[in-house]
Each structure stands twice: as structure tokens, then as C-alpha cells.
Amino acid sequence: MNRRRAAAPLLLLALLSAPAARAEPPVSVQTEVSFLLGYVEGSGCEFFRNGSWHDSREAQAHLREKYHYLLMGNLVNSAEQFIDRAASNSSFSGQPYQVRCNGGAAITSKRWLSEELLRLRKY
């Protein structure tokens, strides 16, 4: 019995320190998110976050990093969740991301990406 009591804390410690199982989102979600990330990078648009404008390459890299962080916590199960949780506003300031293309007016990245996701799904 003493042996069991001594082993219990070790077992608990091992379970708590083991990495959590991570489920990948469905392939269709991964495909749509990859498409959206490629769309951001290839757009040539400017992206506003936390007080400064960034080019499309920087924006894509930032969104990809946020996406991977969310994947680690099993927090993305749809392209809409990716847009809402990673690509709509700053986790730091809470301010919405803005997109400006070809010198036009800025719109929210949520609207911009949601519209592109709808176009993708039409085909």
C-alpha cells in the first residue's frame, strides 16, 4: 500500500506534464485556411495592426503564427473560427485589423477575408 501511495504523485505528475493530444482540423478546413493565408500574401494589400501598416508578406506570417498557436489549443475547427480568432483583431490590443488594397479605403480584415471565403466556396 505504501508503494501505491508513493507512486500516485509520480503518476499524476507524469500525466500533467505530458503534452495534450492535438486534433487536426478537418482537411477541408486546413485547405480553406491555407487558401486564405495565400490570398493574404498574394494580395499585395497593406494590413494595419497595433498602430502600423504591414505588407502582405508580414501579415501572412503573423496570421500563420496565430493560426499555429490556435491549433495547439484545438481552437480552430472551421475557416470562420480562423478568421474570428486569428485574423480579425489583435490579441494584444483588441483592435480590429484593417486591410487597404490599391490605395482604396480600409476595411476590416474580417469582412475582407469572409467575402473571399464565400467566393471560394461558390466554386
Number of C-alpha atoms within 10 A of each C-alpha: 6 6 7 8 9 10 12 11 11 11 11 10 11 11 11 10 9 8 8 11 9 10 13 13 16 11 9 12 18 17 13 18 22 14 16 23 23 14 17 25 18 12 14 14 21 23 24 21 20 14 9 8 17 16 16 21 19 15 23 21 14 15 20 18 13 16 21 14 14 17 17 14 12 15 16 26 17 16 22 18 17 25 23 16 18 22 27 24 21 14 13 8 10 11 14 18 21 21 26 18 13 9 8 9 9 16 16 18 22 22 14 17 22 18 11 15 19 10 10 12 8 7 5
